[in-house]
Amino acid sequence: MTKGELMEMLVDYAKSYVSGAAASVARNSYMNEYQGEAISQVFIRVLIVDFVNFIAAKQCMDLGFYTKDLDET
């Protein structure tokens, strides 16, 4: 797998994950210290995009992945 393919895969996964992220965090609270506080969808989107861009940077890539890109199919 090339770095570009890895990034494409991560972006695709992020797009499919974002809508169910809050429920996933709550469901897996035993693993992540979640205490039932409200998590804004904006914060979830920001965190997912930041993480994907972080991984890209670690691969010496400037992915330029934006929160608006999560809505593209």
KETOR-138495 format. One record per atom (N, C-alpha, C, CB): residue in three letters; atom name; y, z, x. Coordinates in steps of 0.2 Angstrom, whole numbers, plus 5000, padded with zeros to 4 digits. Last residue first. Glycine has a CB too. Layout:
N
+------+------+------+------+------+
| rest | atom |    Y |    Z |    X |
+------+------+------+------+------+
|  Ala |   CA |    Y |    Z |    X |
...
+------+------+------+------+------+
REM end
This chain:
73
+------+------+------+------+------+
| rest | atom |    Y |    Z |    X |
+------+------+------+------+------+
|  Thr |    N | 5063 | 4995 | 4905 |
|  Thr |   CA | 5056 | 4994 | 4905 |
|  Thr |    C | 5054 | 4988 | 4908 |
|  Thr |   CB | 5054 | 4993 | 4897 |
|  Glu |    N | 5076 | 5007 | 4908 |
|  Glu |   CA | 5073 | 5000 | 4908 |
|  Glu |    C | 5066 | 5000 | 4908 |
|  Glu |   CB | 5076 | 4997 | 4915 |
|  Asp |    N | 5079 | 5021 | 4909 |
|  Asp |   CA | 5078 | 5018 | 4902 |
|  Asp |    C | 5076 | 5010 | 4902 |
|  Asp |   CB | 5085 | 5018 | 4899 |
|  Leu |    N | 5080 | 5024 | 4922 |
|  Leu |   CA | 5074 | 5027 | 4918 |
|  Leu |    C | 5073 | 5023 | 4912 |
|  Leu |   CB | 5075 | 5034 | 4918 |
|  Asp |    N | 5092 | 5019 | 4926 |
|  Asp |   CA | 5086 | 5014 | 4927 |
|  Asp |    C | 5080 | 5017 | 4924 |
|  Asp |   CB | 5085 | 5014 | 4935 |
|  Lys |    N | 5101 | 5029 | 4924 |
|  Lys |   CA | 5101 | 5023 | 4919 |
|  Lys |    C | 5095 | 5019 | 4920 |
|  Lys |   CB | 5107 | 5019 | 4920 |
|  Thr |    N | 5099 | 5036 | 4935 |
|  Thr |   CA | 5097 | 5039 | 4929 |
|  Thr |    C | 5096 | 5033 | 4924 |
|  Thr |   CB | 5101 | 5045 | 4927 |
|  Tyr |    N | 5095 | 5025 | 4949 |
|  Tyr |   CA | 5099 | 5028 | 4945 |
|  Tyr |    C | 5096 | 5031 | 4938 |
|  Tyr |   CB | 5105 | 5024 | 4943 |
|  Phe |    N | 5090 | 5021 | 4965 |
|  Phe |   CA | 5088 | 5022 | 4959 |
|  Phe |    C | 5092 | 5027 | 4955 |
|  Phe |   CB | 5080 | 5025 | 4959 |
|  Gly |    N | 5092 | 5016 | 4978 |
|  Gly |   CA | 5097 | 5016 | 4974 |
|  Gly |    C | 5095 | 5016 | 4966 |
|  Gly |   CB | 5100 | 5009 | 4975 |
|  Leu |    N | 5084 | 5016 | 4990 |
|  Leu |   CA | 5081 | 5013 | 4984 |
|  Leu |    C | 5087 | 5012 | 4979 |
|  Leu |   CB | 5076 | 5018 | 4981 |
|  Asp |    N | 5083 | 5014 | 5005 |
|  Asp |   CA | 5089 | 5016 | 5001 |
|  Asp |    C | 5087 | 5012 | 4994 |
|  Asp |   CB | 5096 | 5013 | 5004 |
|  Met |    N | 5071 | 5021 | 5016 |
|  Met |   CA | 5073 | 5016 | 5011 |
|  Met |    C | 5079 | 5018 | 5007 |
|  Met |   CB | 5067 | 5014 | 5006 |
|  Cys |    N | 5063 | 5029 | 5024 |
|  Cys |   CA | 5068 | 5025 | 5027 |
|  Cys |    C | 5071 | 5019 | 5023 |
|  Cys |   CB | 5066 | 5022 | 5034 |
|  Gln |    N | 5055 | 5037 | 5017 |
|  Gln |   CA | 5052 | 5031 | 5019 |
|  Gln |    C | 5057 | 5026 | 5022 |
|  Gln |   CB | 5049 | 5028 | 5013 |
|  Lys |    N | 5064 | 5047 | 5013 |
|  Lys |   CA | 5059 | 5049 | 5018 |
|  Lys |    C | 5055 | 5043 | 5021 |
|  Lys |   CB | 5055 | 5054 | 5015 |
|  Ala |    N | 5071 | 5039 | 5003 |
|  Ala |   CA | 5074 | 5041 | 5010 |
|  Ala |    C | 5069 | 5043 | 5015 |
|  Ala |   CB | 5080 | 5046 | 5008 |
|  Ala |    N | 5060 | 5040 | 4994 |
|  Ala |   CA | 5062 | 5033 | 4997 |
|  Ala |    C | 5066 | 5034 | 5003 |
|  Ala |   CB | 5067 | 5029 | 4992 |
|  Ile |    N | 5061 | 5053 | 4991 |
|  Ile |   CA | 5055 | 5050 | 4993 |
|  Ile |    C | 5056 | 5044 | 4997 |
|  Ile |   CB | 5049 | 5049 | 4988 |
|  Phe |    N | 5074 | 5054 | 4985 |
|  Phe |   CA | 5072 | 5058 | 4991 |
|  Phe |    C | 5066 | 5055 | 4995 |
|  Phe |   CB | 5071 | 5065 | 4989 |
|  Asn |    N | 5073 | 5046 | 4974 |
|  Asn |   CA | 5077 | 5044 | 4979 |
|  Asn |    C | 5076 | 5047 | 4986 |
|  Asn |   CB | 5084 | 5044 | 4977 |
|  Val |    N | 5064 | 5054 | 4967 |
|  Val |   CA | 5062 | 5048 | 4968 |
|  Val |    C | 5066 | 5045 | 4974 |
|  Val |   CB | 5062 | 5043 | 4962 |
|  Phe |    N | 5073 | 5066 | 4965 |
|  Phe |   CA | 5066 | 5066 | 4969 |
|  Phe |    C | 5064 | 5059 | 4971 |
|  Phe |   CB | 5061 | 5070 | 4964 |
|  Asp |    N | 5083 | 5060 | 4957 |
|  Asp |   CA | 5084 | 5063 | 4964 |
|  Asp |    C | 5078 | 5063 | 4968 |
|  Asp |   CB | 5088 | 5070 | 4964 |
|  Val |    N | 5076 | 5057 | 4946 |
|  Val |   CA | 5079 | 5052 | 4950 |
|  Val |    C | 5081 | 5054 | 4957 |
|  Val |   CB | 5086 | 5050 | 4946 |
|  Ile |    N | 5072 | 5070 | 4942 |
|  Ile |   CA | 5067 | 5065 | 4943 |
|  Ile |    C | 5070 | 5060 | 4947 |
|  Ile |   CB | 5065 | 5062 | 4936 |
|  Leu |    N | 5085 | 5076 | 4940 |
|  Leu |   CA | 5080 | 5079 | 4945 |
|  Leu |    C | 5075 | 5074 | 4947 |
|  Leu |   CB | 5077 | 5085 | 4942 |
|  Val |    N | 5091 | 5069 | 4930 |
|  Val |   CA | 5094 | 5069 | 4936 |
|  Val |    C | 5089 | 5072 | 4942 |
|  Val |   CB | 5100 | 5074 | 4936 |
|  Arg |    N | 5082 | 5072 | 4919 |
|  Arg |   CA | 5083 | 5065 | 4922 |
|  Arg |    C | 5086 | 5065 | 4929 |
|  Arg |   CB | 5087 | 5061 | 4917 |
|  Ile |    N | 5083 | 5085 | 4918 |
|  Ile |   CA | 5077 | 5083 | 4919 |
|  Ile |    C | 5077 | 5076 | 4922 |
|  Ile |   CB | 5072 | 5082 | 4913 |
|  Phe |    N | 5097 | 5086 | 4914 |
|  Phe |   CA | 5095 | 5089 | 4920 |
|  Phe |    C | 5088 | 5086 | 4923 |
|  Phe |   CB | 5094 | 5097 | 4920 |
|  Val |    N | 5096 | 5079 | 4902 |
|  Val |   CA | 5100 | 5077 | 4907 |
|  Val |    C | 5098 | 5079 | 4914 |
|  Val |   CB | 5108 | 5078 | 4906 |
|  Gln |    N | 5088 | 5088 | 4894 |
|  Gln |   CA | 5085 | 5081 | 4896 |
|  Gln |    C | 5089 | 5078 | 4902 |
|  Gln |   CB | 5085 | 5077 | 4890 |
|  Ser |    N | 5088 | 5105 | 4899 |
|  Ser |   CA | 5092 | 5099 | 4896 |
|  Ser |    C | 5088 | 5093 | 4899 |
|  Ser |   CB | 5099 | 5099 | 4898 |
|  Ile |    N | 5078 | 5118 | 4895 |
|  Ile |   CA | 5079 | 5113 | 4900 |
|  Ile |    C | 5082 | 5107 | 4897 |
|  Ile |   CB | 5072 | 5111 | 4904 |
|  Ala |    N | 5078 | 5135 | 4890 |
|  Ala |   CA | 5079 | 5128 | 4888 |
|  Ala |    C | 5081 | 5123 | 4894 |
|  Ala |   CB | 5085 | 5127 | 4883 |
|  Glu |    N | 5065 | 5145 | 4896 |
|  Glu |   CA | 5072 | 5143 | 4896 |
|  Glu |    C | 5073 | 5136 | 4893 |
|  Glu |   CB | 5076 | 5145 | 4902 |
|  Gly |    N | 5052 | 5149 | 4899 |
|  Gly |   CA | 5054 | 5147 | 4892 |
|  Gly |    C | 5061 | 5145 | 4891 |
|  Gly |   CB | 5052 | 5152 | 4887 |
|  Gln |    N | 5050 | 5151 | 4912 |
|  Gln |   CA | 5050 | 5157 | 4908 |
|  Gln |    C | 5052 | 5155 | 4901 |
|  Gln |   CB | 5055 | 5161 | 4911 |
|  Tyr |    N | 5040 | 5144 | 4925 |
|  Tyr |   CA | 5044 | 5142 | 4919 |
|  Tyr |    C | 5044 | 5148 | 4914 |
|  Tyr |   CB | 5042 | 5136 | 4915 |
|  Glu |    N | 5032 | 5144 | 4936 |
|  Glu |   CA | 5036 | 5150 | 4935 |
|  Glu |    C | 5041 | 5149 | 4929 |
|  Glu |   CB | 5040 | 5151 | 4941 |
|  Asn |    N | 5022 | 5135 | 4937 |
|  Asn |   CA | 5028 | 5133 | 4939 |
|  Asn |    C | 5034 | 5138 | 4938 |
|  Asn |   CB | 5030 | 5127 | 4936 |
|  Met |    N | 5009 | 5137 | 4932 |
|  Met |   CA | 5009 | 5134 | 4939 |
|  Met |    C | 5016 | 5134 | 4941 |
|  Met |   CB | 5006 | 5128 | 4939 |
|  Tyr |    N | 5011 | 5141 | 4919 |
|  Tyr |   CA | 5007 | 5145 | 4923 |
|  Tyr |    C | 5007 | 5143 | 4930 |
|  Tyr |   CB | 5000 | 5146 | 4921 |
|  Ser |    N | 5017 | 5130 | 4913 |
|  Ser |   CA | 5021 | 5136 | 4915 |
|  Ser |    C | 5017 | 5140 | 4920 |
|  Ser |   CB | 5024 | 5139 | 4909 |
|  Asn |    N | 5013 | 5118 | 4908 |
|  Asn |   CA | 5010 | 5120 | 4915 |
|  Asn |    C | 5014 | 5126 | 4917 |
|  Asn |   CB | 5011 | 5114 | 4920 |
|  Arg |    N | 5020 | 5116 | 4896 |
|  Arg |   CA | 5013 | 5117 | 4896 |
|  Arg |    C | 5010 | 5119 | 4903 |
|  Arg |   CB | 5010 | 5110 | 4895 |
|  Ala |    N | 5033 | 5115 | 4901 |
|  Ala |   CA | 5031 | 5121 | 4897 |
|  Ala |    C | 5024 | 5122 | 4897 |
|  Ala |   CB | 5034 | 5120 | 4890 |
|  Val |    N | 5032 | 5103 | 4908 |
|  Val |   CA | 5034 | 5109 | 4912 |
|  Val |    C | 5032 | 5115 | 4908 |
|  Val |   CB | 5042 | 5109 | 4913 |
|  Ser |    N | 5028 | 5094 | 4897 |
|  Ser |   CA | 5024 | 5095 | 4903 |
|  Ser |    C | 5025 | 5102 | 4907 |
|  Ser |   CB | 5024 | 5089 | 4908 |
|  Ala |    N | 5040 | 5095 | 4890 |
|  Ala |   CA | 5034 | 5097 | 4887 |
|  Ala |    C | 5029 | 5099 | 4892 |
|  Ala |   CB | 5031 | 5092 | 4882 |
|  Ala |    N | 5049 | 5089 | 4899 |
|  Ala |   CA | 5050 | 5095 | 4896 |
|  Ala |    C | 5044 | 5099 | 4894 |
|  Ala |   CB | 5056 | 5095 | 4891 |
|  Ala |    N | 5043 | 5075 | 4900 |
|  Ala |   CA | 5043 | 5080 | 4906 |
|  Ala |    C | 5044 | 5087 | 4904 |
|  Ala |   CB | 5049 | 5078 | 4910 |
|  Gly |    N | 5042 | 5065 | 4892 |
|  Gly |   CA | 5037 | 5070 | 4891 |
|  Gly |    C | 5038 | 5076 | 4896 |
|  Gly |   CB | 5030 | 5068 | 4891 |
|  Ser |    N | 5051 | 5055 | 4897 |
|  Ser |   CA | 5051 | 5057 | 4890 |
|  Ser |    C | 5047 | 5064 | 4888 |
|  Ser |   CB | 5049 | 5052 | 4886 |
|  Val |    N | 5047 | 5053 | 4911 |
|  Val |   CA | 5053 | 5057 | 4909 |
|  Val |    C | 5053 | 5059 | 4902 |
|  Val |   CB | 5059 | 5052 | 4910 |
|  Tyr |    N | 5035 | 5046 | 4913 |
|  Tyr |   CA | 5035 | 5053 | 4913 |
|  Tyr |    C | 5041 | 5056 | 4910 |
|  Tyr |   CB | 5034 | 5056 | 4920 |
|  Ser |    N | 5038 | 5033 | 4914 |
|  Ser |   CA | 5034 | 5035 | 4909 |
|  Ser |    C | 5033 | 5042 | 4908 |
|  Ser |   CB | 5027 | 5032 | 4911 |
|  Lys |    N | 5048 | 5033 | 4925 |
|  Lys |   CA | 5050 | 5030 | 4918 |
|  Lys |    C | 5045 | 5032 | 4913 |
|  Lys |   CB | 5050 | 5022 | 4918 |
|  Ala |    N | 5040 | 5037 | 4935 |
|  Ala |   CA | 5045 | 5041 | 4933 |
|  Ala |    C | 5048 | 5039 | 4926 |
|  Ala |   CB | 5051 | 5041 | 4938 |
|  Tyr |    N | 5031 | 5027 | 4937 |
|  Tyr |   CA | 5028 | 5033 | 4934 |
|  Tyr |    C | 5034 | 5038 | 4932 |
|  Tyr |   CB | 5025 | 5037 | 4940 |
|  Asp |    N | 5039 | 5017 | 4941 |
|  Asp |   CA | 5036 | 5016 | 4935 |
|  Asp |    C | 5033 | 5023 | 4932 |
|  Asp |   CB | 5030 | 5011 | 4936 |
|  Val |    N | 5044 | 5023 | 4953 |
|  Val |   CA | 5048 | 5022 | 4948 |
|  Val |    C | 5045 | 5021 | 4941 |
|  Val |   CB | 5053 | 5015 | 4950 |
|  Leu |    N | 5031 | 5024 | 4960 |
|  Leu |   CA | 5035 | 5030 | 4958 |
|  Leu |    C | 5040 | 5029 | 4953 |
|  Leu |   CB | 5038 | 5033 | 4965 |
|  Met |    N | 5029 | 5010 | 4961 |
|  Met |   CA | 5024 | 5014 | 4958 |
|  Met |    C | 5028 | 5021 | 4956 |
|  Met |   CB | 5018 | 5016 | 4962 |
|  Glu |    N | 5039 | 5006 | 4969 |
|  Glu |   CA | 5038 | 5003 | 4963 |
|  Glu |    C | 5034 | 5007 | 4958 |
|  Glu |   CB | 5035 | 4996 | 4963 |
|  Met |    N | 5036 | 5013 | 4981 |
|  Met |   CA | 5042 | 5015 | 4977 |
|  Met |    C | 5042 | 5012 | 4970 |
|  Met |   CB | 5048 | 5012 | 4981 |
|  Leu |    N | 5024 | 5007 | 4985 |
|  Leu |   CA | 5024 | 5015 | 4983 |
|  Leu |    C | 5031 | 5016 | 4979 |
|  Leu |   CB | 5025 | 5019 | 4990 |
|  Glu |    N | 5029 | 4995 | 4988 |
|  Glu |   CA | 5024 | 4996 | 4982 |
|  Glu |    C | 5024 | 5003 | 4980 |
|  Glu |   CB | 5017 | 4993 | 4984 |
|  Gly |    N | 5037 | 4997 | 4999 |
|  Gly |   CA | 5040 | 4994 | 4993 |
|  Gly |    C | 5035 | 4995 | 4987 |
|  Gly |   CB | 5041 | 4987 | 4994 |
|  Lys |    N | 5027 | 5002 | 5008 |
|  Lys |   CA | 5032 | 5006 | 5006 |
|  Lys |    C | 5036 | 5004 | 4999 |
|  Lys |   CB | 5038 | 5007 | 5011 |
|  Thr |    N | 5011 | 4995 | 5003 |
|  Thr |   CA | 5017 | 4995 | 5007 |
|  Thr |    C | 5022 | 5000 | 5004 |
|  Thr |   CB | 5020 | 4988 | 5006 |
|  Met |    N | 4994 | 5000 | 5004 |
|  Met |   CA | 5000 | 5000 | 5000 |
|  Met |    C | 5006 | 5000 | 5004 |
|  Met |   CB | 5000 | 5006 | 4995 |
+------+------+------+------+------+
REM end
